[in-house]
């Protein structure tokens, strides 16, 4: 039995979604705007997660529909500027993230097991499968959950 299964990644995506809501659900707009990790405030971090969930979803769909597509790199810093991350509404961003993540989880759940091996080519990362895309989402979540908690902790120390 393999440790890295679609079911395991889907379950972890669900748990991570619950963690984001637990950590951010009672946070005020002001608290989120003032909590910085040195680079981004909590709102900007959540905007990044929301937007990259959409990018990851587009890539997974493309890999499912097209044989070995080339996946477009995205500049996360440019997205932050273009979409004015620091000035977005936390409640709206969290609601949008929840809707997008639930859609992504449902899509993964509907995907036949053999489709998880389909892949594409990313110019910066090389070959990647849909299963590896699921793993990337999970680790991306953890990286940014840590960043959010660190930003909130830093803010409380001041």
C-alpha positions in Angstrom: 0.0 0.0 0.0 1.3 3.4 -0.9 1.4 6.3 1.5 0.7 8.9 -1.1 -2.8 8.4 -2.3 -5.4 10.8 -3.7 -7.6 10.1 -0.7 -4.9 11.1 1.8 -4.2 14.4 0.0 -7.9 15.1 -0.3 -8.5 14.5 3.4 -5.5 16.7 4.2 -6.9 19.5 2.0 -10.2 19.3 4.0 -8.3 19.4 7.3 -6.2 22.4 6.1 -9.4 24.2 5.0 -10.8 23.7 8.5 -7.5 25.0 10.0 -7.6 28.2 7.9 -11.1 28.8 9.1 -10.2 28.1 12.7 -7.2 30.4 12.7 -8.9 33.2 10.6 -12.6 32.8 11.3 -12.8 35.2 14.4 -10.0 37.5 13.2 -11.1 41.1 12.6 -10.2 43.0 9.4 -7.9 45.3 11.5 -6.1 42.5 13.2 -5.5 40.7 9.9 -4.3 43.9 8.2 -1.9 44.7 11.1 -0.4 41.2 11.5 2.7 41.0 9.3 5.4 38.4 8.9 7.9 40.8 7.5 6.7 40.6 3.9 2.9 40.2 3.8 0.0 40.8 6.2 -2.5 38.0 6.9 -4.9 39.3 4.3 -2.3 39.2 1.6 -1.2 35.7 2.6 -4.8 34.5 2.4 -5.3 36.2 -1.0 -2.2 34.4 -2.2 -3.6 31.0 -1.1 -7.0 31.8 -2.7 -5.4 32.8 -6.0 -3.0 29.9 -6.2 -5.8 27.5 -5.4 -7.4 28.8 -8.6 -4.1 28.5 -10.5 -3.6 25.0 -9.2 -7.2 24.1 -10.1 -6.7 25.4 -13.7 -3.4 23.4 -14.0 -5.1 20.2 -12.7 -8.0 20.6 -15.1 -5.6 21.2 -18.0 -3.6 18.1 -17.1 -6.8 16.1 -17.0 -8.0 17.4 -20.4 -4.8 17.7 -22.4 -1.9 15.3 -22.8 1.2 16.6 -21.1 0.5 20.4 -21.4 3.0 23.0 -20.5 1.9 24.8 -17.4 2.4 28.5 -17.2 4.5 29.9 -14.4 2.9 32.7 -12.3 4.5 35.6 -10.5 3.1 35.7 -7.0 4.5 39.1 -6.3 3.0 40.6 -9.4 -0.4 39.1 -8.5 -0.2 40.7 -5.1 0.3 44.1 -6.7 -2.2 43.7 -9.5 -4.9 42.5 -7.1 -4.1 44.9 -4.3 -3.9 42.1 -1.7 -3.3 44.3 1.3 -6.5 46.2 0.8 -9.0 43.3 0.3 -11.7 42.4 2.8 -10.7 39.5 5.0 -14.3 38.0 5.2 -14.7 38.2 1.4 -11.4 36.6 0.8 -12.0 33.8 3.3 -15.5 33.1 1.8 -14.0 33.1 -1.7 -11.2 30.8 -0.6 -13.7 28.4 1.0 -15.9 28.2 -2.1 -12.9 27.6 -4.4 -11.3 25.0 -2.1 -14.5 23.1 -1.7 -15.0 23.1 -5.5 -11.4 21.8 -5.9 -11.9 19.1 -3.3 -15.1 18.0 -5.0 -13.3 17.9 -8.3 -10.6 15.7 -6.9 -13.2 13.4 -5.3 -14.9 13.0 -8.7 -11.7 12.2 -10.6 -11.2 8.5 -11.4 -8.1 7.1 -9.7 -6.2 6.5 -12.9 -6.5 10.2 -13.9 -4.2 11.2 -11.0 -1.2 10.0 -12.9 -1.8 12.4 -15.8 0.7 15.2 -15.9 2.1 18.3 -17.4 5.4 20.1 -17.7 6.1 23.2 -15.6 9.1 25.2 -16.8 10.4 25.9 -13.3 9.5 22.5 -11.7 9.7 20.0 -14.5 7.2 17.2 -14.9 4.3 17.1 -12.5 1.3 14.8 -12.2 -2.2 15.6 -10.9 -1.4 13.6 -7.7 1.8 15.7 -7.3 -0.4 18.9 -7.8 -2.5 17.6 -4.9 0.6 17.2 -2.8 1.8 20.7 -3.7 -1.5 22.2 -2.5 -1.2 20.4 0.9 2.4 21.6 1.4 1.6 25.1 0.1 -1.2 25.3 2.7 1.2 24.2 5.5 3.8 26.8 4.5 1.3 29.6 4.6 -0.6 28.4 7.7 2.8 28.6 9.5 3.3 32.1 8.0 -0.1 33.3 9.2 0.4 31.9 12.7 3.9 33.5 12.9 2.5 36.9 11.7 -0.3 36.7 14.3 2.2 35.8 17.0 4.5 38.5 16.0 1.7 41.0 16.1 0.7 39.9 19.7 4.2 40.4 20.9 4.2 44.1 19.9 
